[in-house]
Amino acid sequence: MKNFTTEDILNCLDKAAANLDFPGFNNMNYDMVTARLTGFRNDIDWALTIEEIVIWYGLNGVEPVLVVSAFSSRVLINEPFAIYYPVKYLLSELERNKQDYQDMSVAGIICGEGFDVWEENEQEIPEYLVVAIRGKKIIINSSEIPRHPKIKDNFNFDLIIHLANKYRTQILATETEFREIVPSELTQIIQLDNWHHPDVYNPSSEFYVPSKTKSMQMIAQVLVSGKAELYQPCEENNVDWRKWIIK
């Protein structure tokens, strides 16, 4: 016998949205590039995670960050909100000494080398960039990075979008990172790369409340039943930064 209902799940998500804890893709503090939703369950509990690869504007400049928001049937998730730094943008070791890199720490998660910011008005963008994604170094030709000057004339913005498009799977959460948040006794039942996400920061939207979107209703049904096939896209998918970037 299930210990929870679809109404329980939707009420939890609505409450999170009311408290500004449910992720909105038009957040004023960062730009969402892409996202992924994953549901976990057993007959006693459920959990839902929403990962966002975002362009974060902070004291360390413009950087790619993986933000994970989590919701569950009770206080069983280890972290309701986690931040990871799977990408490190390194200038060529020939151009920078180790001491030039700045360490930073957020929520106890250490990024060893920081994320250098290029100011196009002050210095020339190098022809080749060295990017480390989860420790694996990748050389990128800066001329191959699509630019979006009509949206934001910022090379770092374009670089992060390029990385998210090309290396999305490597940047998103690993199984280990999932289990730092969601206990292992819950089994993954659904994972979506695209869906209709509630417009939780727009009170005039008919999809302002999560429970009003059919996508969230069906996801709740999947979590209760354990039947992934109950989710069938029926609204316009909107997990696309172009749909949210204009604030």
C-alpha positions as CSV (number, residue, x, y, z in Angstrom):
1,M,0.0,0.0,0.0
2,K,1.3,3.4,-1.0
3,N,2.1,5.9,1.7
4,F,1.5,8.9,-0.6
5,T,-0.8,10.2,-3.3
6,T,-0.5,12.4,-6.4
7,E,-2.2,15.1,-4.4
8,D,0.5,14.8,-1.7
9,I,3.2,15.2,-4.3
10,L,1.6,18.2,-6.1
11,N,0.9,19.9,-2.8
12,C,4.6,19.5,-1.9
13,L,5.7,21.1,-5.2
14,D,3.1,23.9,-4.8
15,K,4.3,24.7,-1.3
16,A,7.9,24.7,-2.6
17,A,7.0,27.2,-5.3
18,A,5.1,29.4,-2.8
19,N,8.3,29.5,-0.7
20,L,10.4,30.2,-3.8
21,D,12.2,26.9,-3.4
22,F,10.9,25.4,-6.7
23,P,13.3,26.2,-9.5
24,G,12.2,28.8,-12.0
25,F,14.0,28.9,-15.3
26,N,13.8,32.7,-15.5
27,N,15.7,33.2,-12.2
28,M,17.1,36.7,-11.9
29,N,20.4,35.4,-10.3
30,Y,21.5,33.1,-13.1
31,D,20.6,31.9,-16.6
32,M,19.4,28.4,-17.1
33,V,21.1,26.7,-20.1
34,T,19.6,23.2,-19.9
35,A,18.0,21.0,-17.2
36,R,17.0,17.4,-16.4
37,L,14.3,16.0,-14.1
38,T,14.6,12.7,-12.3
39,G,12.1,10.9,-10.1
40,F,12.8,8.2,-7.5
41,R,10.4,6.1,-5.5
42,N,9.5,3.0,-3.5
43,D,6.2,2.1,-1.9
44,I,6.9,4.3,1.1
45,D,8.6,7.4,-0.2
46,W,9.2,9.5,-3.3
47,A,11.8,12.1,-4.3
48,L,12.2,14.4,-7.3
49,T,15.3,16.2,-8.4
50,I,15.6,19.0,-11.0
51,E,19.1,19.7,-12.2
52,E,20.0,22.9,-14.0
53,I,23.2,23.7,-15.8
54,V,23.3,27.5,-15.2
55,I,25.4,30.5,-16.1
56,W,26.1,31.9,-12.6
57,Y,27.0,35.5,-12.0
58,G,28.9,35.8,-8.8
59,L,32.0,37.2,-7.1
60,N,34.2,34.8,-9.1
61,G,32.7,36.2,-12.4
62,V,30.7,34.3,-14.9
63,E,30.9,30.5,-14.5
64,P,29.1,27.2,-15.3
65,V,27.4,25.7,-12.3
66,L,25.3,22.6,-11.8
67,V,22.4,23.4,-9.4
68,V,20.3,20.5,-8.1
69,S,17.0,21.1,-6.3
70,A,15.3,18.1,-4.5
71,F,11.9,17.5,-3.1
72,S,10.5,14.4,-1.3
73,S,7.7,13.0,0.8
74,R,9.4,13.6,4.1
75,V,12.7,14.8,5.4
76,L,14.7,12.0,3.9
77,I,16.7,13.7,1.2
78,N,20.2,14.5,2.4
79,E,20.4,17.9,0.7
80,P,17.4,19.9,-0.6
81,F,19.7,22.1,-2.6
82,A,23.2,21.3,-3.9
83,I,25.7,23.1,-6.0
84,Y,28.5,21.4,-8.0
85,Y,31.3,22.7,-10.2
86,P,31.9,20.0,-12.8
87,V,33.6,22.4,-15.2
88,K,36.8,24.3,-14.7
89,Y,37.9,26.7,-17.4
90,L,41.7,26.9,-17.4
91,L,43.9,29.1,-19.4
92,S,46.8,27.3,-20.9
93,E,49.3,26.2,-18.2
94,L,51.9,28.1,-20.3
95,E,50.0,31.3,-19.7
96,R,49.1,31.0,-16.0
97,N,51.0,29.8,-13.0
98,K,49.2,27.7,-10.4
99,Q,49.3,30.5,-7.9
100,D,47.2,32.7,-10.2
101,Y,44.2,30.4,-9.8
102,Q,41.7,31.3,-7.1
103,D,40.1,28.7,-4.8
104,M,36.5,29.0,-3.9
105,S,34.0,27.1,-1.9
106,V,30.2,27.2,-1.9
107,A,28.1,25.0,0.4
108,G,31.1,22.9,1.3
109,I,31.8,21.9,-2.3
110,I,35.3,22.9,-3.4
111,C,36.2,24.0,-6.8
112,G,40.0,23.6,-6.9
113,E,41.0,26.0,-9.6
114,G,38.1,28.5,-10.1
115,F,36.7,29.8,-13.3
116,D,38.6,32.6,-15.1
117,V,36.6,35.3,-16.7
118,W,37.4,36.9,-20.0
119,E,36.6,40.6,-20.3
120,E,36.6,41.1,-24.1
121,N,37.1,44.9,-23.8
122,E,40.3,44.3,-21.7
123,Q,42.1,41.4,-23.2
124,E,42.0,39.3,-26.3
125,I,40.3,35.9,-26.2
126,P,42.8,33.2,-26.9
127,E,42.5,31.0,-29.9
128,Y,42.4,27.9,-27.8
129,L,40.9,27.3,-24.4
130,V,41.6,24.5,-22.0
131,V,38.5,23.3,-20.2
132,A,38.5,20.6,-17.6
133,I,35.1,18.7,-17.3
134,R,35.2,16.4,-14.3
135,G,38.9,16.3,-14.4
136,K,39.2,15.5,-18.1
137,K,40.9,18.3,-20.1
138,I,39.4,19.4,-23.4
139,I,40.9,21.8,-25.9
140,I,38.4,24.1,-27.5
141,N,39.0,26.4,-30.5
142,S,37.3,29.7,-29.5
143,S,36.4,30.5,-33.1
144,E,34.1,27.4,-33.2
145,I,32.0,28.8,-30.3
146,P,28.7,30.2,-31.7
147,R,28.1,33.8,-30.6
148,H,24.8,35.4,-29.5
149,P,25.5,39.1,-29.6
150,K,21.8,40.1,-29.9
151,I,21.0,38.3,-26.6
152,K,24.2,38.9,-24.6
153,D,27.4,40.1,-26.0
154,N,29.5,38.1,-23.6
155,F,32.0,35.4,-24.5
156,N,31.7,33.6,-21.2
157,F,27.9,33.3,-21.8
158,D,28.5,31.8,-25.3
159,L,31.3,29.5,-24.0
160,I,29.1,28.0,-21.3
161,I,26.2,27.4,-23.7
162,H,28.6,25.7,-26.1
163,L,29.9,23.5,-23.3
164,A,26.4,22.6,-22.1
165,N,25.3,21.7,-25.7
166,K,28.4,19.5,-26.5
167,Y,29.1,18.0,-23.1
168,R,25.7,18.0,-21.4
169,T,25.8,14.4,-20.2
170,Q,29.2,14.8,-18.6
171,I,28.2,18.0,-16.8
172,L,24.9,16.7,-15.4
173,A,24.8,14.9,-12.1
174,T,26.5,11.5,-11.7
175,E,25.0,8.6,-9.8
176,T,27.3,9.4,-6.9
177,E,26.0,13.0,-6.8
178,F,22.4,11.8,-7.0
179,R,23.0,9.5,-4.0
180,E,24.5,12.4,-2.0
181,I,21.0,13.8,-2.2
182,V,18.6,10.9,-2.6
183,P,19.0,7.8,-0.4
184,S,19.8,4.5,-2.2
185,E,16.6,2.8,-1.1
186,L,14.7,4.9,-3.6
187,T,14.8,3.5,-7.2
188,Q,14.9,5.8,-10.2
189,I,11.7,5.5,-12.1
190,I,11.7,8.5,-14.6
191,Q,14.2,10.8,-16.1
192,L,13.3,13.6,-18.6
193,D,15.6,15.8,-20.6
194,N,12.6,18.0,-21.7
195,W,9.2,18.7,-20.3
196,H,6.8,21.6,-19.7
197,H,8.2,23.4,-16.7
198,P,6.0,25.7,-14.6
199,D,6.5,29.4,-14.9
200,V,6.7,29.9,-11.2
201,Y,7.9,33.5,-11.2
202,N,5.1,34.7,-13.4
203,P,1.8,35.1,-11.5
204,S,-0.1,35.9,-14.7
205,S,0.8,32.6,-16.3
206,E,-1.7,29.8,-16.3
207,F,1.2,27.5,-15.4
208,Y,2.3,29.6,-12.4
209,V,1.5,26.8,-10.0
210,P,3.3,23.4,-10.5
211,S,0.0,21.4,-9.9
212,K,-1.7,23.2,-12.8
213,T,0.7,21.8,-15.4
214,K,-0.2,18.4,-16.9
215,S,3.5,17.5,-17.0
216,M,3.8,17.7,-13.2
217,Q,0.5,15.9,-12.7
218,M,1.7,13.0,-14.8
219,I,5.1,12.9,-13.1
220,A,3.3,12.7,-9.8
221,Q,1.2,9.8,-11.2
222,V,4.4,8.0,-12.2
223,L,5.9,8.4,-8.8
224,V,2.8,7.0,-7.1
225,S,2.2,4.1,-9.5
226,G,5.8,3.2,-10.5
227,K,4.7,3.1,-14.1
228,A,6.9,5.4,-16.2
229,E,4.7,5.0,-19.2
230,L,2.0,7.2,-17.6
231,Y,4.1,10.2,-18.5
232,Q,3.2,11.3,-22.1
233,P,4.2,14.8,-23.3
234,C,1.0,16.8,-23.9
235,E,2.2,20.4,-23.4
236,E,4.9,22.4,-25.2
237,N,8.4,21.4,-23.9
238,N,10.2,24.5,-22.7
239,V,13.5,23.3,-21.2
240,D,15.4,25.6,-23.6
241,W,17.4,28.7,-22.5
242,R,16.1,30.7,-25.5
243,K,12.6,30.6,-24.0
244,W,13.6,32.0,-20.7
245,I,16.7,34.2,-21.2
246,I,14.8,37.5,-21.7
247,K,14.1,38.8,-18.2
